[in-house]
């Protein structure tokens, strides 16, 4: 019989020894796994965040004055400081063009080999935004190229996915909301804090523990099984587009 609910992960079972997170845009890292990264830092572990694109399309209506790329980088650093994270990289691939950007898989493999994390967080391939989908696919390929054998954990931002693990971030939620609030340039377009609160609150729906109010959800896929998952997900979306979309 198919297991009905994802595993409620004991935070003591969360791998120790270093975490690496990939974000397609500044703010995705906090939305998807900010509470979990805080847990790693509170345990004294190394955490590094890699921002894949420059975020240059984050002000389509021209509401923000100044250099948007520099502004979003500064916001990222401020947000990570709230979570206690001091290590990060900005790769500056073009916002909206991550699928075509050259060399992403090689960059991922390089940082994985250098950093030697026990767990890697990156966007789910069930996401909707093209850069999020590309991030999920290309990071997974980079993990394969690096021979990564640790925990590879897909997180959700703009679309809920099939989850294998749930992690209670109720004790960390205030810092997560504080970190998200540092992304002021995005507030005219997105109620980041409120929407993320709703996402994390919803993820507690099947938990019989009222004290666990906010949850982050992950899909754990070993790197050597990623190809099969990608094929199945592509087939699923093809069926949906063929039969159900106008």
C-alpha positions as CSV (number, residue, x, y, z in Angstrom):
1,X,0.0,0.0,0.0
2,X,1.3,3.4,-0.9
3,X,2.4,5.5,2.1
4,X,-0.1,8.3,2.5
5,X,1.9,11.1,4.1
6,X,5.4,12.5,3.9
7,X,7.9,11.7,6.7
8,X,7.9,14.2,9.5
9,X,11.7,14.6,9.8
10,X,13.2,14.8,13.2
11,X,15.6,17.7,13.0
12,X,18.2,15.7,14.8
13,X,18.1,13.4,11.7
14,X,18.8,16.2,9.3
15,X,22.3,15.7,8.0
16,X,25.2,17.4,9.8
17,X,28.4,18.7,8.4
18,X,27.5,21.4,5.9
19,X,24.6,22.6,3.7
20,X,24.6,24.1,0.3
21,X,21.6,25.9,-1.2
22,X,21.0,27.0,-4.8
23,X,18.5,29.9,-5.4
24,X,17.4,30.8,-8.9
25,X,16.7,34.4,-7.7
26,X,17.3,36.4,-4.6
27,X,14.5,35.5,-2.1
28,X,13.9,32.0,-3.3
29,X,16.4,30.6,-0.8
30,X,14.4,32.0,2.1
31,X,11.0,31.1,0.8
32,X,12.0,27.5,0.0
33,X,14.3,26.5,2.8
34,X,15.1,29.5,5.0
35,X,13.9,27.9,8.2
36,X,15.9,24.7,7.5
37,X,19.1,26.7,6.7
38,X,18.6,28.5,10.1
39,X,18.5,25.1,11.8
40,X,21.8,24.2,10.2
41,X,23.4,27.4,11.3
42,X,22.0,27.2,14.8
43,X,23.8,23.8,15.1
44,X,27.0,25.5,14.2
45,X,27.2,24.0,10.7
46,X,28.6,25.5,7.5
47,X,26.0,26.9,5.1
48,X,26.6,28.5,1.7
49,X,24.0,29.9,-0.6
50,X,24.5,30.3,-4.4
51,X,22.3,32.7,-6.3
52,X,22.1,31.6,-9.9
53,X,20.7,34.6,-11.7
54,X,21.2,38.3,-11.3
55,X,17.5,39.1,-10.5
56,X,17.5,41.9,-13.1
57,X,13.8,41.2,-14.1
58,X,12.6,41.8,-10.6
59,X,11.2,45.3,-11.4
60,X,9.3,45.1,-14.6
61,X,7.3,48.2,-13.9
62,X,10.3,50.4,-13.1
63,X,9.2,51.1,-9.5
64,X,12.7,50.8,-8.0
65,X,15.3,53.5,-8.4
66,X,18.9,52.6,-8.8
67,X,20.9,49.5,-9.9
68,X,18.4,46.7,-9.3
69,X,21.1,44.0,-9.4
70,X,23.2,45.7,-6.8
71,X,20.0,46.3,-4.7
72,X,19.0,42.7,-4.8
73,X,22.5,41.5,-3.9
74,X,22.5,43.9,-0.9
75,X,19.0,42.6,0.1
76,X,20.3,39.0,-0.2
77,X,23.2,39.7,2.1
78,X,20.9,41.3,4.7
79,X,18.5,38.4,4.6
80,X,21.2,35.8,5.0
81,X,22.7,37.8,7.9
82,X,19.3,37.4,9.7
83,X,19.6,33.7,9.3
84,X,23.3,33.7,10.4
85,X,24.6,32.8,7.0
86,X,27.9,34.5,6.0
87,X,28.9,32.5,2.9
88,X,27.4,33.1,-0.5
89,X,28.1,33.4,-4.2
90,X,26.4,35.4,-7.0
91,X,26.8,33.8,-10.4
92,X,24.9,36.5,-12.4
93,X,23.4,34.3,-15.0
94,X,20.7,36.3,-16.9
95,X,17.3,36.5,-15.1
96,X,14.8,34.6,-17.3
97,X,17.5,32.8,-19.2
98,X,18.9,30.2,-16.8
99,X,17.9,27.3,-19.1
100,X,20.2,28.6,-21.9
101,X,23.0,29.9,-19.7
102,X,26.3,28.2,-20.4
103,X,28.3,26.1,-18.0
104,X,25.8,25.9,-15.1
105,X,26.2,22.2,-14.5
106,X,30.0,22.6,-14.4
107,X,29.7,25.4,-11.9
108,X,27.5,23.3,-9.7
109,X,29.9,20.4,-9.8
110,X,32.8,22.7,-9.0
111,X,31.2,24.2,-5.8
112,X,29.9,20.8,-4.7
113,X,33.4,19.3,-4.9
114,X,35.0,22.3,-3.2
115,X,32.3,22.7,-0.5
116,X,31.7,19.0,0.2
117,X,28.2,19.4,1.7
118,X,26.2,16.7,3.4
119,X,23.0,18.1,2.0
120,X,22.1,20.2,-1.0
121,X,18.9,22.2,-1.4
122,X,17.6,23.4,-4.7
123,X,14.2,24.1,-6.5
124,X,11.8,21.4,-7.4
125,X,11.3,20.5,-11.0
126,X,7.5,20.7,-10.3
127,X,7.9,24.5,-10.1
128,X,6.2,26.8,-12.6
129,X,8.7,29.6,-13.2
130,X,11.1,28.7,-16.1
131,X,14.2,29.7,-14.1
132,X,13.0,27.6,-11.1
133,X,12.5,24.6,-13.4
134,X,15.9,25.2,-15.0
135,X,17.6,25.5,-11.6
136,X,16.1,22.2,-10.5
137,X,17.2,20.4,-13.6
138,X,20.7,21.9,-14.0
139,X,21.6,21.6,-10.3
140,X,20.6,18.0,-10.4
141,X,22.8,17.4,-13.4
142,X,25.7,19.1,-11.6
143,X,25.2,16.9,-8.6
144,X,25.4,13.9,-10.9
145,X,28.6,15.2,-12.5
146,X,30.1,15.8,-9.0
147,X,29.3,12.3,-7.9
148,X,27.3,13.7,-5.0
149,X,26.0,11.0,-2.7
150,X,24.5,13.0,0.2
151,X,21.0,14.2,0.6
152,X,19.7,16.1,-2.4
153,X,16.5,18.0,-1.3
154,X,14.2,19.8,-3.7
155,X,12.3,22.7,-2.1
156,X,9.1,24.5,-3.2
157,X,8.6,28.2,-3.9
158,X,5.8,28.9,-6.5
159,X,4.2,25.4,-6.7
160,X,3.7,22.7,-4.2
161,X,5.3,19.4,-5.1
162,X,5.2,15.8,-4.1
163,X,7.0,15.7,-0.7
164,X,9.0,13.0,0.9
165,X,10.0,15.0,4.0
166,X,8.4,17.7,6.2
167,X,10.4,19.7,8.6
168,X,8.9,21.8,11.5
169,X,10.3,25.3,11.3
170,X,7.9,26.8,13.9
171,X,10.8,27.8,16.2
172,X,12.6,29.5,13.3
173,X,9.6,31.1,11.6
174,X,10.1,34.6,13.1
175,X,13.7,34.8,11.7
176,X,12.4,33.5,8.4
177,X,9.8,36.2,8.1
178,X,12.4,38.8,9.2
179,X,14.8,37.6,6.5
180,X,12.1,37.8,3.9
181,X,11.2,41.3,4.9
182,X,14.7,42.4,3.8
183,X,13.7,41.9,0.2
184,X,12.0,45.3,0.0
185,X,12.4,45.7,-3.8
186,X,10.1,42.8,-4.3
187,X,7.3,43.9,-1.9
188,X,5.6,46.2,-4.5
189,X,5.0,43.0,-6.6
190,X,4.7,40.2,-4.1
191,X,3.5,39.9,-0.5
192,X,6.5,37.7,0.2
193,X,6.0,37.2,3.9
194,X,2.3,36.6,3.9
195,X,2.4,34.2,0.9
196,X,5.2,32.2,2.4
197,X,3.5,32.1,5.8
198,X,0.5,30.6,4.0
199,X,2.6,28.1,2.2
200,X,4.3,26.9,5.3
201,X,1.1,27.0,7.3
202,X,-0.7,24.8,4.8
203,X,2.1,22.2,4.9
204,X,1.0,21.4,8.5
205,X,-2.5,20.4,7.4
206,X,-2.1,16.7,8.0
207,X,0.0,16.9,11.1
208,X,-1.8,16.0,14.4
209,X,0.6,18.3,16.4
210,X,-1.1,21.7,16.9
211,X,2.2,23.2,18.2
212,X,3.8,22.6,14.8
213,X,2.3,25.6,12.9
214,X,4.8,26.1,10.0
215,X,6.5,23.4,7.9
216,X,8.9,23.3,5.0
217,X,8.4,20.5,2.6
218,X,11.1,18.7,0.5
219,X,11.4,16.0,-2.2
220,X,14.5,14.0,-1.6
221,X,15.8,12.4,-4.8
222,X,19.2,10.7,-4.9
223,X,21.2,12.1,-7.7
224,X,21.5,8.7,-9.4
225,X,17.7,8.5,-9.6
226,X,17.1,11.9,-11.0
227,X,16.9,10.9,-14.6
228,X,14.0,8.7,-14.0
229,X,12.2,11.4,-12.0
230,X,12.7,13.9,-14.8
231,X,11.3,11.6,-17.4
232,X,8.2,10.8,-15.4
233,X,7.6,14.5,-14.6
234,X,7.9,15.4,-18.3
235,X,5.5,12.7,-19.2
236,X,3.0,13.9,-16.5
237,X,3.1,17.5,-17.8
238,X,2.7,16.3,-21.4
239,X,-0.4,14.5,-20.4
240,X,-1.8,17.5,-18.6
241,X,-1.1,19.8,-21.6
242,X,-2.5,17.4,-24.1
243,X,-5.8,16.5,-22.4
244,X,-6.7,19.3,-19.9
245,X,-5.3,22.6,-20.9
246,X,-7.2,24.8,-23.5
